[in-house]
Amino acid sequence: MINRILMFFVNLMQKYLPDPFAIAWIISLVVVAMAMGITHKGPVEIVNYWGQGFFDILAFAMQMTLVIITGYALASAQVVRRFLQAIARIPRTPWQTVLFIGFVSMALYYLNWGLGLIAGGLLAREAAKLHPDVDFRLMVAAAFSGIIITHGGLSASVPLLVNTKGHFLEKDIGLIPLSQTIFHPQALFIAITLAIVIPFVLVLMIPKKEDTVLADPALLQEEQVAVVAGPVEKQLADRVESSKILNYTLGLMGLIYLIYYFGKNGFNLNLNIIIFTFLTLGILAHGTLINYSKAVSKGSNTAAGIILQYPFYAGIMGIMKGSGLVFVISGWLLQMSSYRTFEMFCYFCSLVISVFIPSAGGHWVVQAPFMLPAAAQLGVEPWKVAMGVAWGESIWNVVCPFWALPLLAIANISIRDLIGFTVLLFIIGNIVAITGILLIQ
């Protein structure tokens, strides 16, 4: 039964799902039509909202780009690659392989979603070399599956943002500690349940032998990041860029700052400290500044989709916010809410908006200004609004072409091959998240 449903979705995506950039523009046109039809704004006004919003979240886009690139740079270090190659040998059978990749993906994404995207993709490639009889699409889907718990993890953008001094709503809600967001029993229940259930669901999705698609060995021959062991010529520039002293003094300075930060603030994470941590670890792992520079240069390719598409999603945000369309869509859902169900409707609203804005941070920018006053009227705590928005986007991530771009670049497969498998994970994710929101208030 599961295999029949699975192959239906796989075939559907193969036939009808276009390139993510094309999707971004199609969604833009849909939003334009909705804004004109529902809010009765003129085309010139809509274009103006689009253009004005196009560059509104460049700082946030830069943070997301750095999360990806620093995660890639760390994951591509030889010490990390050797570790991934070693653990890829642990499973022996197809079902063990899929289950193992699923659990490792959950752990990676919990630590850092940028690391999960890159290291998960590299793990799937290594596993495909060692276990060529396993469906490669499913291994990649297993490597991607951990993204479903991203906003219950240590790099969750909304919880980190509202715990960062100077955030745009600090005057209204202050700082919300992590004990009320990612370390709250509700978030822990959802994250732990998904981390256990999803890998076993992946095992049930293993295709029949006649439907199995194996990895093309030619596609697995990835060019390694060049490692510079020392200067080839006795030039000053070569000595400087290959100097281990320079590399480790930089890494040491980074470690000293991190020790000072955590000693002063405790385990108080935000987006900037997450990026800084992975930058420091990456520099130490690569051994020389030139090696790290090369890794960052190569990692920049995996962030190309974010760099290209984020301004278009910002433009969509501009249309939705400027025209008032986001208020209309959310209003339809919020009219049916109460104190007990408000967080759930924040979640549903986030799911709907995720189709248009694939970023929890972007959701918060758009949704928070009108959701928080309504929550205050109902007596709903701000953390519930934040986590409702965050979990809606987190569950959607597993079927979002936008966030799959870096993984697809590493795995050398198309978005159609991936999303056909992850649709079922999306359904399971919704069941778990809604249950957690309703049971644990």
Secondary structure, 3 states (H helix, E strand, C coil): CHHHHHHHHHHHHHHHCCCHHHHHHHHHHHHHHHHHHHCCCCHHHHHHHHHHHCCCCHHHHHHHHHHHHHHHHHHCCHHHHHHHHHHCCCCCCHHHHHHHHHHHHHHHHHHCHHHHHHHHHHHHHHHHHHCCCCCHHHHHHHHHHHHHHHHHCCCCHHHHHCCCCCCCCHHHHCCCCHHHCCCCHHHHHHHHHHHHHHHHHHHHCCCCHHHCCCCCHHHHCCCCCCCCCCCCCCCHHHHHHCCHHHHHHHHHHHHHHHHHHHHHHCCCCCHHHHHHHHHHHHHHHHCCHHHHHHHHHHHHHHCHHHHHHHHHHHHHHHHHHHHCHHHHHHHHHHCCCCCCCHHHHHHHHHHHHHCCCCCHHHHHHHHHHHHHHHHHHHCCCHHHHHHHHHHHHHHHHCCCHHHHHHHHHHHCCCHHHHHHHHHHHHHHHHHHHHHHHHHCC
